[in-house]
Amino acid sequence: MPRLFVLEDRLTQSNCYLMEDNGSVLIIDPNDHERILKIIREHQWNIDYILLTHEHCDHIQGLNGVRRGYPEALVIATAVCSENLGNRIKNMSGMMGTYLHFKYGGDKKYVYSSILCNPANLTFDQEYEFHWKGHMIQMELVPGHTMGSCCIRMDETILFSGDYLIMGEEDITRLAGGNEEAYETYAKPWIEALEDGIHIYPGHGTDYILKKEKR
């Protein structure tokens, strides 16, 4: 199995996942590019892929920096996610400062710069799968939280769920790009069909094994 590293952003508390296997790295949702690049360069690794679960700025804020450091890395996302990477309204960076202000009790102002990213190198509409270091990686569009949201499976036993299935929280559709109807029609049935026992690595919070009581 690849080694898995979790980097939590100190401000937004978003999770970035680094999987390393024999010097090659696959990144999911780059948040803090300085921390990511420090780890990569200290170990003299190389980045093969950058996968995005959705377009919200707390999950892509490190994308530009990582791309500058490793321009050969292949960025993969849903077509809708890719389209919204350069839109400060749809990627939520235009309102993130206000969102954090209210999230943390409204006692402090937060300055959050607009994030404008170039489109992904490779996009898909419904599903995309590929092999990396002998592991099956499956990306599937699951609209609702945003219309470009996807979940990422590895070997049918691990699920990187983005902003779905966060422990102790309900799935949210009220933020930029969210769609309640799409969530009820597509995302909710998809989530309810997941098998017990799969290891969930969410976009925020701690990982856990999915069971009915947690679902």
C-alpha positions as CSV (number, residue, x, y, z in Angstrom):
1,M,0.0,0.0,0.0
2,P,1.2,3.6,-0.6
3,R,2.1,5.7,2.4
4,L,-0.7,8.2,3.1
5,F,0.0,11.7,4.5
6,V,-2.8,14.1,5.7
7,L,-2.2,17.8,5.7
8,E,-4.9,19.9,7.4
9,D,-5.0,23.6,6.5
10,R,-4.7,25.6,9.7
11,L,-7.3,28.2,8.6
12,T,-10.0,26.4,6.6
13,Q,-9.4,22.9,8.2
14,S,-9.5,21.3,4.8
15,N,-7.6,18.0,4.3
16,C,-5.0,17.5,1.6
17,Y,-4.0,13.8,1.0
18,L,-0.6,12.8,-0.3
19,M,-0.1,9.2,-1.3
20,E,3.5,8.2,-1.9
21,D,4.7,5.0,-3.5
22,N,8.4,4.4,-4.4
23,G,9.0,8.1,-4.8
24,S,5.9,8.9,-6.8
25,V,3.1,11.0,-5.3
26,L,-0.6,11.3,-6.0
27,I,-2.2,14.4,-4.4
28,I,-5.9,14.9,-3.6
29,D,-7.1,18.5,-2.9
30,P,-3.9,20.5,-2.5
31,N,-4.4,23.1,0.2
32,D,-1.1,24.6,1.5
33,H,1.4,24.5,-1.4
34,E,4.4,25.5,0.8
35,R,3.9,22.6,3.2
36,I,3.2,20.2,0.3
37,L,6.3,21.2,-1.7
38,K,8.5,21.1,1.4
39,I,7.6,17.5,2.0
40,I,8.0,16.6,-1.7
41,R,11.4,18.3,-2.0
42,E,12.8,17.1,1.3
43,H,12.2,13.5,0.2
44,Q,13.1,14.1,-3.5
45,W,9.8,12.7,-4.7
46,N,7.9,13.5,-7.9
47,I,4.2,14.3,-8.3
48,D,2.4,12.2,-10.9
49,Y,-1.2,13.3,-10.4
50,I,-3.3,16.0,-8.6
51,L,-6.9,15.0,-8.2
52,L,-9.7,17.4,-7.2
53,T,-12.9,16.4,-5.4
54,H,-14.5,19.8,-6.1
55,E,-13.8,23.4,-6.9
56,H,-14.2,25.2,-3.6
57,C,-11.2,27.3,-2.8
58,D,-10.2,25.6,0.4
59,H,-9.6,22.4,-1.6
60,I,-7.7,24.1,-4.5
61,Q,-5.9,26.9,-2.8
62,G,-2.5,25.2,-3.2
63,L,-3.1,24.2,-6.8
64,N,-1.3,27.1,-8.5
65,G,1.7,26.8,-6.2
66,V,2.1,23.0,-6.7
67,R,1.7,23.4,-10.4
68,R,4.4,26.0,-10.6
69,G,6.8,23.7,-8.7
70,Y,5.8,20.5,-10.7
71,P,4.3,21.6,-14.1
72,E,4.4,18.0,-15.4
73,A,1.9,16.8,-12.8
74,L,-1.4,15.9,-14.4
75,V,-4.5,17.6,-12.8
76,I,-7.7,15.6,-13.1
77,A,-11.2,16.9,-12.2
78,T,-14.8,16.8,-13.4
79,A,-15.5,19.0,-16.4
80,V,-17.8,21.3,-14.2
81,C,-15.1,21.5,-11.5
82,S,-12.5,22.4,-14.1
83,E,-14.7,25.2,-15.6
84,N,-15.1,26.8,-12.2
85,L,-11.5,26.8,-11.0
86,G,-11.0,30.2,-12.4
87,N,-14.2,31.8,-11.2
88,R,-13.9,33.5,-7.8
89,I,-17.7,33.3,-7.2
90,K,-18.1,29.7,-8.1
91,N,-14.9,28.5,-6.4
92,M,-16.0,30.5,-3.3
93,S,-12.8,32.4,-2.8
94,G,-14.7,35.7,-3.3
95,M,-16.7,35.0,-0.1
96,M,-14.4,32.8,1.9
97,G,-13.3,35.6,4.3
98,T,-17.0,36.3,5.1
99,Y,-17.7,32.6,5.5
100,L,-14.9,32.1,7.9
101,H,-15.9,35.2,9.9
102,F,-19.3,33.7,10.6
103,K,-18.1,30.1,10.9
104,Y,-15.8,31.1,13.8
105,G,-18.3,33.1,15.7
106,G,-18.2,36.5,14.0
107,D,-15.5,38.0,16.3
108,K,-12.7,38.3,13.8
109,K,-12.2,39.4,10.2
110,Y,-10.4,37.0,7.8
111,V,-8.6,38.1,4.7
112,Y,-8.8,35.5,2.0
113,S,-7.3,36.2,-1.4
114,S,-9.2,35.4,-4.6
115,I,-8.0,32.2,-6.2
116,L,-7.9,31.8,-10.0
117,C,-6.7,28.5,-11.3
118,N,-6.3,27.3,-14.9
119,P,-8.5,24.4,-16.0
120,A,-7.5,20.8,-15.3
121,N,-5.3,18.9,-17.7
122,L,-7.8,16.0,-18.0
123,T,-11.6,16.3,-17.4
124,F,-14.5,13.9,-17.4
125,D,-18.3,14.1,-17.3
126,Q,-19.4,11.1,-15.3
127,E,-16.6,8.7,-14.5
128,Y,-12.9,8.3,-15.0
129,E,-10.6,5.5,-13.9
130,F,-6.9,4.7,-14.2
131,H,-4.2,2.6,-12.6
132,W,-1.5,4.1,-10.5
133,K,1.3,2.0,-9.0
134,G,-0.9,-1.1,-9.3
135,H,-3.9,0.5,-7.7
136,M,-7.2,1.2,-9.3
137,I,-8.3,4.8,-9.0
138,Q,-11.9,5.6,-9.8
139,M,-13.3,9.1,-9.9
140,E,-17.1,9.6,-10.1
141,L,-19.2,12.7,-10.5
142,V,-21.5,13.1,-7.4
143,P,-23.3,16.4,-7.8
144,G,-25.0,18.2,-4.9
145,H,-22.4,19.9,-2.7
146,T,-21.3,21.5,-5.9
147,M,-22.3,20.4,-9.4
148,G,-18.7,19.5,-10.1
149,S,-18.2,17.4,-6.9
150,C,-16.7,13.9,-7.3
151,C,-15.7,11.1,-5.0
152,I,-12.5,9.1,-5.4
153,R,-12.2,5.4,-4.7
154,M,-8.9,3.5,-4.4
155,D,-9.1,-0.3,-4.8
156,E,-12.8,-0.4,-3.7
157,T,-11.7,-0.2,-0.1
158,I,-10.8,3.5,0.4
159,L,-13.0,6.5,-0.5
160,F,-11.9,10.1,-0.6
161,S,-15.3,11.8,-0.2
162,G,-14.5,15.5,-0.5
163,D,-17.2,17.5,1.4
164,Y,-19.6,14.5,1.7
165,L,-19.6,12.1,4.7
166,I,-17.8,14.4,7.1
167,M,-18.0,12.9,10.6
168,G,-20.7,14.6,12.7
169,E,-21.9,16.9,9.9
170,E,-24.7,16.9,7.5
171,D,-23.9,17.2,3.8
172,I,-24.1,20.9,2.7
173,T,-25.7,22.2,-0.5
174,R,-26.2,25.9,0.5
175,L,-22.7,27.1,-0.5
176,A,-21.5,28.3,-3.9
177,G,-22.5,25.8,-6.6
178,G,-24.6,23.7,-4.3
179,N,-27.8,22.2,-5.6
180,E,-30.3,20.5,-3.2
181,E,-32.3,18.8,-6.0
182,A,-29.1,17.3,-7.5
183,Y,-28.1,16.2,-4.0
184,E,-31.4,14.4,-3.4
185,T,-31.5,12.9,-6.9
186,Y,-27.8,11.8,-7.3
187,A,-25.6,12.3,-4.3
188,K,-27.8,11.0,-1.5
189,P,-28.7,7.7,-3.3
190,W,-25.1,7.2,-4.2
191,I,-24.0,7.7,-0.6
192,E,-26.7,5.4,0.8
193,A,-25.6,2.7,-1.6
194,L,-22.0,2.6,-0.3
195,E,-21.1,-0.6,1.4
196,D,-20.3,-0.8,5.1
197,G,-16.6,-1.2,5.9
198,I,-15.2,1.2,3.3
199,H,-12.5,3.5,4.8
200,I,-13.7,7.2,4.5
201,Y,-11.1,10.0,4.1
202,P,-13.3,13.2,4.1
203,G,-12.4,16.7,3.0
204,H,-12.5,17.9,6.6
205,G,-12.1,16.0,9.9
206,T,-10.9,12.6,10.7
207,D,-11.0,9.4,8.7
208,Y,-13.2,6.5,9.8
209,I,-14.7,3.2,8.7
210,L,-18.2,3.6,7.3
211,K,-21.0,1.8,9.3
212,K,-24.7,2.1,9.3
213,E,-24.8,4.1,12.5
214,K,-22.3,6.5,11.1
215,R,-24.0,6.8,7.8
